[in-house]
């Protein structure tokens, strides 16, 4: 679980709590964005639930708002997380780290509530599905998801119920993580089985349930994506850690997925032997390389199975949680220098603005190519000028 704001709050003094609220950075693309929460009741049995029930999903939609002058007449700042989730993290931080209560309540997001001048469609704002890391929340990744959306994409971020540490539904229902015990205290082989052959396929089914709902036109504000005349919706899928395994497995499983982006996660389970016929892009952290863990070897093991355009890069100065909002918030709250060593190691040395720019530009470039047919940018072949911190490990571009 990425209690990333907890590491930040650990080093914030009570005086800082009295300072102004901190709003995450402005959108990097030309469009203001809206953020809306949705709930999807599926007809699938929930195999992670503690009691028999049908699986219910919560997801956020980050979408561009089209206005004539690219501004938002009605912009509001909203809390970073819903209330019980904030309280949950606040309690965790107070009891585990001695964090002054209320620290994480300072963070805000920009939300455009103005009416868009044109409906969202696959043509003007193609669809990307995002899957978080194991035990992580969709709220951990909102900076670069918002940035990608502001460049003309509709991004749906899923909270995988009983997989995330906590999922707070609008009706007040709370679902806590309910992993099988082997996931945390079993052997490596048992953990790989749970992650790769139990959790990842369940997550792919969640992605498919959301895609089904989009095709059926049953998601408010996304009716323009509804399939007609037998056509299918097309989407890219991206994810961090276990979410990356989810993205690549979804690309091998569902023909509606036309591209997959994975960020710093070891590929385990059935995905290692799956053929992927659509483009694949994978990030690896420098921390993964220097620690000698299994992320890179798992990419190598799968490389021959990825039959379309593919690229694998390492970003200097990064650690596993550099791919979350942690690195951005550390700089915005001006606490990077005061972080405990273990926390600093978690986020790496790369600056928050630089990391957001990498994830935004490479995300927009990759999905712009697979969803819009645009050139992905010359830096995909030679990043040395624009992105000297990015090193290409393998590529067929």
C-alpha positions in Angstrom: 0.0 0.0 0.0 1.4 3.4 -1.0 0.7 5.6 2.1 2.7 8.2 0.2 1.3 11.3 1.8 2.1 9.8 5.1 5.8 10.0 4.5 5.4 13.6 3.6 3.3 14.4 6.6 5.8 12.8 8.9 8.2 15.7 8.4 5.7 18.6 8.4 5.7 20.8 11.5 2.5 21.9 13.3 3.2 25.4 12.0 2.9 24.1 8.4 -0.5 22.8 9.1 -1.7 26.4 9.6 -0.5 27.4 6.1 -2.7 27.7 3.1 -4.1 24.6 1.3 -1.9 23.1 -1.3 -3.4 22.6 -4.8 -1.7 20.0 -7.1 -0.2 21.5 -10.2 -2.2 23.1 -13.0 -3.0 20.8 -15.9 -0.2 20.6 -18.5 -2.4 20.2 -21.6 -4.6 22.9 -23.2 -7.9 21.8 -21.7 -9.3 22.3 -18.2 -10.6 18.9 -16.8 -13.5 17.6 -14.9 -13.3 14.9 -12.2 -16.4 12.8 -11.6 -16.9 9.6 -9.5 -19.0 6.7 -10.7 -20.2 3.4 -9.3 -20.7 0.3 -11.5 -22.7 -2.7 -10.2 -21.6 -5.7 -12.1 -23.3 -9.2 -12.4 -20.0 -10.9 -11.5 -19.5 -12.8 -8.2 -16.9 -11.0 -6.1 -14.3 -13.6 -5.3 -12.3 -11.2 -3.1 -15.3 -10.1 -0.9 -15.5 -11.4 2.6 -19.1 -12.4 2.1 -21.0 -13.6 -1.0 -21.9 -10.6 -3.1 -21.8 -9.3 -6.7 -18.8 -7.2 -7.5 -19.2 -3.4 -7.4 -16.7 -1.0 -8.7 -15.8 2.7 -8.1 -14.0 4.7 -10.6 -13.1 8.3 -11.3 -13.3 9.9 -14.8 -10.8 12.6 -15.6 -11.9 14.2 -18.8 -11.2 17.4 -20.8 -13.7 20.2 -20.8 -14.0 21.8 -24.2 -14.5 25.5 -24.1 -14.0 28.1 -26.9 -11.1 29.8 -25.2 -9.7 26.8 -23.3 -10.5 28.3 -20.0 -12.9 27.1 -17.3 -15.6 29.6 -16.2 -16.5 27.6 -13.2 -13.4 26.0 -11.4 -13.4 24.6 -7.9 -10.8 23.1 -5.7 -11.9 19.7 -4.3 -10.4 17.5 -1.5 -7.7 15.1 -2.6 -9.8 12.1 -1.4 -13.3 11.5 -0.1 -13.9 12.1 3.6 -13.7 8.6 5.2 -10.7 7.8 3.0 -9.0 10.9 4.2 -9.8 10.0 7.8 -8.6 6.5 7.3 -5.2 7.7 6.0 -5.0 10.4 8.7 -5.6 7.8 11.4 -3.0 5.4 9.9 -0.5 8.2 9.8 -1.2 9.4 13.4 -0.9 5.9 14.9 1.9 4.6 12.8 4.1 7.6 12.3 3.0 10.2 14.9 1.8 12.5 12.2 -0.1 15.6 13.3 -3.7 15.0 12.6 -5.1 16.8 9.5 -2.0 17.1 7.4 -3.3 15.3 4.3 -6.4 17.4 4.4 -4.3 20.3 3.0 -4.1 18.8 -0.5 -6.6 20.0 -3.2 -7.3 19.3 -6.8 -8.7 21.5 -9.5 -12.1 20.5 -10.9 -13.8 22.3 -13.8 -17.6 22.1 -13.4 -18.4 24.1 -16.5 -20.5 22.5 -19.3 -18.3 21.2 -22.2 -19.1 22.8 -25.6 -19.1 19.3 -27.2 -19.7 15.8 -25.9 -16.8 13.4 -25.2 -16.3 10.9 -27.9 -13.6 8.5 -29.1 -12.7 11.0 -31.8 -12.1 14.0 -29.6 -11.1 12.4 -26.3 -10.2 8.7 -26.7 -10.4 6.4 -23.7 -7.6 5.3 -21.4 -8.2 2.9 -18.4 -5.9 3.1 -15.5 -5.2 0.4 -12.9 -3.3 1.2 -9.6 -0.7 -0.8 -7.9 -1.4 -3.5 -5.4 -3.3 -2.2 -2.3 -3.1 1.2 -3.8 -5.9 3.8 -4.5 -6.7 5.5 -7.7 -6.2 8.8 -5.7 -2.5 8.1 -5.5 -2.0 9.0 -9.2 -4.1 12.0 -9.9 -1.5 14.5 -11.0 -0.4 12.8 -14.2 -3.8 11.3 -14.9 -5.2 14.8 -14.9 -2.3 16.0 -17.1 -3.0 13.3 -19.7 -6.7 14.1 -19.6 -6.0 17.8 -20.1 -4.3 16.8 -23.4 -7.5 15.5 -24.8 -8.0 12.0 -23.4 -10.8 10.5 -21.2 -9.0 8.7 -18.4 -11.0 6.2 -16.2 -9.1 5.2 -13.0 -10.5 2.1 -11.3 -10.4 1.4 -7.6 -10.3 -2.4 -7.5 -12.7 -3.4 -4.7 -11.2 -5.4 -1.8 -7.8 -5.0 -3.6 -7.2 -1.3 -2.7 -6.5 -0.6 0.9 -9.8 1.1 1.1 -12.6 1.9 -1.3 -15.2 4.5 -0.2 -18.5 4.4 -2.1 -20.7 7.5 -2.3 -23.5 5.7 -0.4 -21.1 5.4 2.6 -20.2 1.7 2.1 -16.5 1.0 2.9 -14.6 -1.9 1.4 -11.2 -2.7 2.9 -8.5 -4.8 1.4 -9.2 -8.5 1.6 -6.3 -10.3 0.0 -5.7 -14.0 0.6 -3.2 -14.4 3.4 -0.6 -15.9 1.1 -0.2 -12.6 -0.7 1.5 -11.1 2.3 3.0 -14.0 4.2 3.3 -16.8 1.7 6.3 -18.0 -0.3 7.5 -16.0 -3.4 5.8 -18.7 -5.5 2.5 -18.3 -3.6 2.7 -14.5 -3.9 3.4 -14.7 -7.6 0.4 -17.0 -8.0 -1.9 -14.7 -6.1 -0.7 -11.6 -7.9 -0.4 -13.0 -11.4 -3.1 -15.7 -11.6 -5.7 -14.4 -9.2 -5.6 -10.6 -8.7 -4.4 -9.6 -12.2 -7.2 -11.6 -14.0 -9.8 -10.2 -11.6 -8.5 -6.7 -12.4 -8.7 -7.4 -16.1 -12.3 -8.5 -15.6 -12.9 -5.1 -13.8 -11.5 -3.3 -16.9 -13.7 -5.3 -19.1 -16.8 -4.5 -17.0 -16.0 -0.8 -17.3 -15.5 -1.1 -21.1 -18.8 -2.9 -21.3 -20.6 -0.1 -19.5 -18.9 2.5 -21.7 -20.0 0.6 -24.8 -23.6 0.4 -23.5 -23.7 4.1 -22.9 -24.5 3.7 -19.3 -21.9 6.0 -17.8 -23.0 9.6 -17.4 -21.1 12.1 -19.6 -19.6 9.2 -21.6 -22.7 8.4 -23.7 -20.7 9.6 -26.8 -18.6 6.5 -26.6 -21.6 4.1 -26.9 -21.0 1.5 -29.5 -23.3 1.5 -32.5 -23.8 -0.7 -35.6 -21.8 -3.5 -34.0 -18.7 -1.4 -33.5 -16.5 -1.8 -30.4 -15.0 0.9 -28.2 -11.2 1.2 -28.3 -9.1 1.9 -25.3 -5.6 2.1 -24.1 -4.8 0.6 -20.6 -2.0 1.8 -18.3 -1.1 0.9 -14.8 1.5 1.0 -12.1 3.1 -2.1 -10.5 0.4 -4.8 -10.4 -1.6 -2.4 -12.5 1.1 -2.7 -15.2 0.6 -6.5 -15.3 -3.1 -5.8 -15.5 -2.6 -3.5 -18.5 -0.5 -6.0 -20.5 -2.8 -8.9 -19.6 -5.8 -6.9 -20.7 -4.1 -6.2 -24.0 -3.5 -9.9 -24.6 -7.1 -10.7 -23.6 -9.5 -8.1 -25.0 -9.4 -6.9 -28.6 -10.9 -3.6 -27.5 -7.5 -2.8 -25.9 -5.3 -1.3 -28.5 -2.2 -0.4 -26.4 -0.7 -1.1 -23.0 1.6 1.0 -20.8 3.2 -0.6 -17.7 5.1 1.3 -15.0 7.7 -0.5 -12.8 6.0 -3.7 -11.9 7.3 -7.3 -12.0 5.3 -9.3 -14.5 4.2 -12.6 -13.0 1.7 -15.3 -13.7 -0.1 -16.0 -17.0 0.9 -12.7 -18.6 4.4 -14.0 -19.0 3.3 -16.4 -21.7 0.7 -14.3 -23.4 1.0 -13.0 -26.9 0.3 -9.3 -27.2 -0.5 -8.1 -30.7 -0.8 -4.4 -29.9 1.8 -1.8 -28.9 3.4 -2.1 -25.5 5.4 0.5 -23.6 7.1 -0.2 -20.2 8.8 2.1 -17.7 11.3 0.7 -15.2 12.7 2.7 -12.2 16.4 3.2 -11.7 15.8 1.8 -8.2 14.6 -1.4 -9.7 17.7 -1.7 -11.8 20.2 -1.0 -9.0 18.4 -3.3 -6.5 18.5 -6.2 -8.9 14.8 -7.0 -8.5 12.7 -9.0 -11.0 11.1 -6.1 -12.9 13.7 -6.0 -15.7 14.1 -9.8 -16.0 10.3 -10.1 -16.3 10.3 -7.6 -19.1 13.0 -9.5 -20.9 11.1 -12.8 -20.4 8.0 -11.3 -22.1 9.7 -9.2 -24.8 9.4 -11.8 -27.6 5.7 -12.2 -26.9 5.0 -8.5 -27.7 4.6 -8.6 -31.4 3.8 -5.0 -32.3 5.6 -1.7 -31.6 7.3 -1.9 -28.2 9.7 0.1 -26.0 11.3 -0.3 -22.6 12.9 2.7 -20.8 14.5 3.4 -17.4 14.1 6.8 -15.8 17.2 8.0 -13.9 16.6 9.2 -10.3 13.4 7.2 -9.8 12.2 4.6 -7.3 9.1 2.5 -7.3 6.8 5.3 -5.9 8.2 8.0 -8.2 5.3 6.8 -10.4 2.8 8.1 -7.8 1.9 11.7 -6.6 4.4 11.3 -3.8 7.2 12.9 -5.7 5.1 15.9 -6.7 3.6 16.5 -3.3 7.1 16.3 -1.6 8.2 19.2 -3.7 4.9 21.2 -3.4 4.9 20.9 0.4 8.6 21.7 0.4 9.5 18.8 2.6 11.8 16.7 0.4 14.9 17.7 2.3 13.4 16.8 5.7 12.2 13.3 4.7 13.4 10.3 6.7 16.0 8.3 4.7 13.6 5.4 4.1 11.0 7.8 2.7 13.5 9.5 0.5 14.6 6.2 -0.9 11.0 5.3 -1.8 10.5 8.4 -4.0 14.0 8.7 -5.5 15.8 11.9 -6.4 14.0 13.0 -9.5 12.0 16.3 -9.1 8.2 16.2 -9.1 7.8 18.5 -12.0 10.3 16.6 -14.1 8.7 13.2 -13.3 5.2 14.5 -14.1 6.5 15.9 -17.4 8.0 12.5 -18.3 4.8 10.6 -17.5 2.6 13.2 -19.2 4.6 13.6 -22.4 5.4 9.9 -22.9 1.8 8.9 -22.0 0.3 11.4 -24.4 2.9 10.4 -27.1 2.2 6.7 -26.7 -1.6 6.8 -26.5 -1.8 9.6 -29.1 -0.1 7.2 -31.5 -2.2 4.1 -30.7 -5.6 5.9 -30.2 -5.3 8.9 -32.6 -2.7 7.8 -35.1 -0.4 10.7 -34.2 3.4 10.6 -34.3 4.5 9.8 -30.8 7.4 12.3 -30.9 11.1 12.0 -31.9 12.1 11.6 -28.2 10.8 8.0 -28.3 13.7 7.2 -30.6 16.2 9.6 -29.1 15.3 11.0 -25.7 18.8 12.5 -25.0 17.8 16.1 -25.9 14.4 16.5 -24.3 14.6 13.8 -21.7 18.2 13.1 -20.8 17.0 11.3 -17.7 15.3 8.6 -19.8 17.4 5.7 -21.2 16.1 3.3 -23.8 16.8 -0.3 -22.8 15.1 -2.1 -25.7 13.0 -0.9 -28.6 11.9 -1.8 -32.1 10.7 1.7 -33.0 
